[in-house]
């Protein structure tokens, strides 16, 4: 990429440091002179180091009442807000988008590349599940929610035309981009810090799952499967709104540790006989981190897990999000347990490392910035 090109990076919101923020972190490491933009920024100061201590330009939602804790309540205003971000002075705009970021306005002489974590899931494929779990299937609130999401779907589809090139974080998301936006996407897997994990071949006699306790993660299903297998031990790491409800379903062979800092999580990932994953995720970082420890995976065989777990080699995939299907997968795993090679499992994880992400992303952007030169020459 020519050194004189100005770059803007647009993200939905900076609240914590999760999967999508890891992408922004590496974008900033590639392009440290880039400027940041977001709908809101309430990231704690101790996490801002991941953003090179940059202060993003934000929207009017930043100053609305209760936005710090309830910014999602302003969802209906976010399409308007993202369009107020002025990135007209930049040559290249890279949006990191799972909701609104790709809707930023650009002009004909700008290159807009969208790294798409997912089309807006609660407006598209999780629409009915979202309404059901939020108690919005009926009533006045339900009617308002349905109208709002209908409007957001129209806006979301329309703004796909503002993007010159889509990058998908998995082939699974690439298919969803094609389905929802009728656009092709290049797959570049997100960066996983596999170098922060070491292989441990000395496994202990417990299974592990780690997750935020929300419905789509299906942690309750995992717990129910172990209730039916009292001879097997499960350790659960994570916190969230459903924790109390999930705990109520557990038996004595299930141990809840709540939220744990990275060193404790890492130790359990290393020592577990297998990591259990039940969500249909866009990519899924934790299964890759577990494999970086040489730990095999038992995962639901849809979504990103199909691209990160090799059935029979680095783990076991099951085909239904049911207790019965998971139970059968655990039984199959135990028949194969002696055949799993921690070194081979680690090698599979290494393809998703940070360096590969940076090289692939940089090569993609460089290949497209020739357009900027063509635009500039046309203006002479």
C-alpha positions in Angstrom: 0.0 0.0 0.0 1.3 3.5 -0.8 2.6 5.2 2.3 0.6 8.4 1.7 -2.8 6.8 1.8 -5.0 7.9 4.8 -6.9 5.0 6.5 -10.0 5.1 8.7 -11.1 2.1 10.7 -14.8 2.0 11.7 -16.1 -0.3 14.4 -19.5 -0.6 16.0 -18.6 0.1 19.6 -15.7 -0.2 22.0 -17.0 -1.7 25.3 -14.7 -4.6 26.0 -12.0 -6.7 24.3 -13.6 -9.6 22.6 -13.3 -11.3 19.2 -14.2 -8.4 17.0 -11.9 -6.0 19.0 -9.0 -8.5 18.4 -9.5 -7.9 14.7 -9.4 -4.1 15.2 -6.2 -4.5 17.4 -4.4 -6.2 14.6 -5.7 -3.8 12.0 -4.1 -1.0 14.1 -0.9 -3.0 14.4 -0.9 -3.1 10.6 -1.9 0.5 10.1 -0.8 2.4 13.2 -1.5 5.8 11.6 -5.1 5.0 11.0 -7.9 6.9 12.8 -10.6 5.1 14.7 -14.4 5.7 14.5 -17.3 4.1 16.4 -20.9 4.6 17.5 -19.8 4.7 21.1 -16.6 4.2 23.1 -16.9 3.1 26.8 -13.9 0.8 26.8 -12.2 0.6 30.2 -8.8 2.4 30.3 -6.9 -0.8 31.1 -8.1 -2.3 27.8 -7.2 0.7 25.7 -3.7 -0.5 25.2 -5.1 -3.0 22.7 -6.3 0.0 20.6 -2.8 1.7 20.8 -4.5 4.1 23.3 -6.3 5.8 20.4 -9.5 7.7 21.2 -12.1 7.0 18.5 -14.4 9.6 17.0 -17.9 8.7 18.2 -21.5 9.7 17.4 -24.2 11.6 19.2 -25.3 8.3 20.9 -22.2 8.7 23.1 -23.9 11.6 25.0 -27.4 10.2 25.3 -28.8 9.3 28.7 -27.7 5.9 30.1 -25.7 5.1 27.0 -22.8 3.8 28.9 -24.8 0.8 30.2 -27.7 0.7 27.8 -26.2 1.7 24.4 -28.0 -1.2 22.8 -31.3 0.4 23.6 -30.5 3.0 21.0 -30.3 0.4 18.2 -33.0 2.2 16.2 -30.8 5.3 16.1 -27.6 3.6 15.1 -28.1 3.6 11.3 -28.6 7.4 11.5 -25.6 7.7 13.9 -23.1 5.7 11.8 -24.0 7.8 8.8 -23.0 11.0 10.7 -19.4 9.8 11.0 -17.4 11.9 8.5 -14.7 9.7 6.9 -14.7 11.6 3.6 -11.1 12.7 4.1 -9.7 9.2 3.9 -8.5 7.1 1.0 -9.3 3.7 2.5 -12.1 2.9 4.9 -11.9 -0.5 6.7 -15.1 -1.4 8.6 -15.1 -4.1 11.3 -18.8 -4.9 11.2 -21.3 -7.2 12.9 -24.1 -4.6 12.9 -23.9 -1.0 11.7 -20.2 -0.2 10.9 -20.4 -1.1 7.2 -23.1 1.5 6.7 -20.6 4.4 7.0 -20.9 6.8 4.1 -18.1 6.9 1.5 -17.7 8.5 -1.9 -16.7 7.2 -5.3 -12.9 7.9 -4.9 -12.7 5.9 -1.6 -12.0 2.2 -1.1 -14.3 0.6 1.5 -13.4 -2.9 2.7 -15.6 -4.5 5.2 -14.3 -7.2 7.5 -17.7 -8.8 8.3 -18.0 -10.8 11.5 -21.7 -11.5 10.6 -24.7 -9.8 9.0 -26.9 -8.5 11.9 -28.0 -11.9 13.4 -31.0 -10.6 15.4 -32.4 -9.0 12.3 -31.8 -12.0 10.0 -31.3 -15.6 10.9 -31.9 -15.2 14.7 -34.8 -12.9 14.2 -37.5 -15.3 15.5 -35.3 -16.7 18.3 -34.5 -13.2 19.4 -38.2 -12.2 19.6 -39.1 -15.4 21.4 -36.3 -15.2 24.0 -36.9 -11.5 24.6 -40.6 -12.0 25.1 -41.4 -9.8 22.1 -43.5 -12.2 20.0 -46.7 -10.3 20.8 -48.1 -7.1 22.4 -47.2 -3.5 21.7 -43.6 -3.9 22.5 -43.4 -6.8 20.2 -45.0 -4.8 17.4 -42.5 -2.0 17.9 -39.6 -4.4 17.9 -40.7 -6.1 14.7 -41.2 -2.8 13.0 -37.7 -1.6 14.1 -36.0 -4.8 12.9 -37.9 -4.7 9.6 -36.5 -1.2 9.1 -33.0 -2.3 10.1 -33.2 -5.2 7.6 -34.0 -2.8 4.8 -31.2 -0.5 5.8 -28.7 -3.4 6.3 -29.4 -4.8 2.8 -29.2 -1.4 1.2 -25.9 -0.5 2.8 -24.2 -3.6 1.6 -23.9 -1.7 -1.7 -21.7 0.9 0.1 -18.9 -1.8 0.5 -16.5 -2.4 -2.4 -15.1 -5.7 -1.0 -16.3 -8.0 1.8 -14.0 -10.1 3.9 -15.7 -12.9 5.9 -14.3 -14.3 9.1 -15.2 -17.9 8.0 -16.7 -19.6 5.0 -19.9 -20.0 7.1 -20.2 -16.2 7.3 -19.2 -16.0 3.6 -22.3 -18.1 2.8 -24.5 -15.8 5.0 -23.1 -12.7 3.2 -24.1 -14.2 -0.1 -27.5 -15.2 1.2 -28.3 -11.9 2.9 -26.5 -9.3 0.7 -26.0 -11.3 -2.6 -22.3 -10.4 -2.4 -19.2 -12.5 -2.7 -16.7 -12.4 0.2 -13.1 -13.5 0.6 -12.4 -15.6 3.7 -9.7 -14.4 6.1 -9.9 -16.1 9.5 -9.7 -13.8 12.5 -6.5 -13.6 14.6 -6.1 -16.1 17.5 -3.2 -15.6 19.9 -2.1 -19.2 19.8 1.4 -18.2 20.9 0.0 -17.5 24.4 -0.9 -21.2 24.8 1.4 -24.1 25.3 0.7 -27.8 24.6 0.0 -29.9 27.6 -0.1 -33.7 26.9 -0.8 -34.6 30.6 -4.6 -34.4 30.6 -6.8 -34.7 33.7 -10.1 -36.5 34.1 -12.5 -33.7 33.5 -14.3 -32.0 30.6 -14.4 -28.3 30.2 -16.7 -25.7 28.8 -16.2 -21.9 29.0 -18.7 -19.3 27.8 -20.8 -16.4 28.5 -24.1 -17.7 30.0 -26.6 -16.6 27.4 -29.2 -18.8 25.6 -27.5 -19.4 22.2 -24.3 -20.7 23.8 -26.4 -23.8 24.9 -24.5 -24.3 28.2 -27.7 -25.6 29.8 -27.7 -28.4 27.2 -24.1 -29.3 28.1 -24.9 -29.4 31.8 -28.0 -31.6 31.1 -25.9 -34.0 29.2 -23.5 -34.5 32.2 -26.4 -34.8 34.6 -27.3 -38.0 32.6 -23.6 -39.1 32.9 -22.8 -38.9 36.6 -19.6 -40.8 36.2 -18.1 -37.9 34.1 -16.9 -34.6 35.5 -17.6 -31.2 33.9 -16.1 -27.9 34.8 -17.9 -24.7 33.7 -16.1 -21.4 33.4 -18.0 -18.2 32.7 -20.6 -15.7 33.9 -23.8 -14.2 32.5 -27.5 -13.6 32.9 -28.4 -17.3 32.7 -25.9 -18.6 35.2 -28.4 -19.1 38.1 -30.9 -20.9 35.8 -28.1 -23.2 34.5 -26.8 -23.9 38.0 -30.2 -25.1 39.0 -30.1 -27.9 36.5 -26.7 -29.2 37.6 -25.8 -32.3 39.5 -22.8 -32.9 41.8 -20.5 -33.9 39.0 -20.8 -30.3 37.5 -18.6 -27.6 39.0 -19.1 -23.9 38.2 -16.1 -21.6 38.6 -17.8 -18.4 37.4 -15.6 -15.8 35.6 -11.9 -16.6 35.8 -8.8 -14.6 34.7 -6.8 -15.7 31.7 -4.2 -17.8 33.7 -6.9 -19.9 35.3 -8.8 -20.4 32.0 -5.5 -21.3 30.2 -4.6 -23.9 32.9 -8.0 -25.6 32.5 -7.8 -25.5 28.7 -4.5 -27.2 29.0 -5.5 -29.9 31.4 -9.0 -30.8 30.2 -9.5 -34.1 28.5 -11.7 -32.3 26.0 -13.3 -28.9 25.5 -17.1 -28.9 24.8 -18.6 -26.3 22.5 -22.3 -26.3 21.8 -23.0 -22.9 20.1 -23.4 -22.3 16.4 -20.8 -19.6 16.2 -19.6 -17.4 13.3 -16.0 -18.6 14.0 -15.4 -19.5 17.6 -12.1 -18.5 19.2 -12.1 -20.7 22.3 -12.1 -24.0 20.4 -9.0 -22.8 18.6 -7.3 -21.7 21.9 -8.1 -25.1 23.4 -6.5 -26.8 20.3 -3.5 -24.6 20.8 -3.1 -26.4 24.2 -3.3 -29.8 22.4 -6.8 -30.3 23.8 -9.4 -32.1 21.5 -12.8 -30.5 20.9 -16.3 -31.9 21.1 -18.3 -29.3 19.1 -21.6 -28.8 17.4 -21.0 -29.4 13.7 -22.4 -26.2 12.2 -20.9 -22.8 11.9 -17.3 -21.9 12.3 -16.4 -25.1 14.2 -16.7 -27.1 11.0 -13.7 -25.1 9.7 -11.5 -25.2 12.9 -12.2 -28.8 14.1 -11.2 -31.8 12.1 -13.6 -34.6 13.0 -11.8 -37.6 14.2 -8.4 -35.8 14.2 -8.6 -32.8 16.4 -12.0 -33.5 17.9 -15.5 -34.8 17.4 -18.4 -33.0 15.7 -22.1 -33.7 16.5 -25.0 -32.8 14.2 -27.8 -31.7 16.5 -28.1 -29.2 19.4 -29.7 -31.8 21.6 -28.7 -33.6 24.8 -28.9 -37.0 23.0 -26.6 -35.9 20.2 -24.0 -34.4 22.6 -24.1 -37.5 24.8 -23.4 -39.7 21.8 -20.5 -37.4 20.8 -19.0 -37.7 24.3 -19.3 -41.5 24.1 -17.7 -41.5 20.6 -14.9 -39.2 21.9 -14.1 -41.7 24.7 -13.7 -44.5 22.2 -11.2 -42.3 20.2 -9.5 -40.5 23.1 -6.3 -42.5 22.9 -5.9 -41.6 19.2 -5.8 -37.9 19.6 -2.3 -36.4 19.2 -1.8 -33.1 21.1 1.0 -32.0 18.7 -1.2 -32.6 15.6 -4.1 -30.7 17.4 -1.7 -27.8 18.1 -0.6 -27.7 14.5 -4.2 -27.4 13.4 -4.6 -24.3 15.6 -1.5 -22.6 14.3 -3.1 -21.9 10.9 -5.3 -19.4 12.7 -2.4 -17.4 14.3 -2.0 -13.7 14.4 0.8 -13.6 11.8 -1.3 -15.4 9.2 -4.2 -13.0 9.7 -1.9 -10.0 9.3 -0.2 -11.3 6.2 -3.5 -12.3 4.5 -5.3 -9.1 5.4 -2.3 -6.9 4.3 -2.0 -8.8 1.0 -5.7 -8.3 0.4 -5.7 -4.6 1.1 -2.6 -4.1 -0.9 -4.1 -5.8 -3.9 -7.1 -3.5 -3.8 -5.4 -0.2 -3.2 -4.3 0.0 -6.8 -7.9 1.4 -7.3 -7.0 4.4 -5.3 -4.1 5.2 -7.6 -6.4 4.8 -10.6 -9.0 7.1 -9.0 -6.3 9.7 -8.4 -4.9 9.5 -11.9 -8.4 9.9 -13.3 -8.8 13.2 -11.3 -5.6 14.7 -12.8 
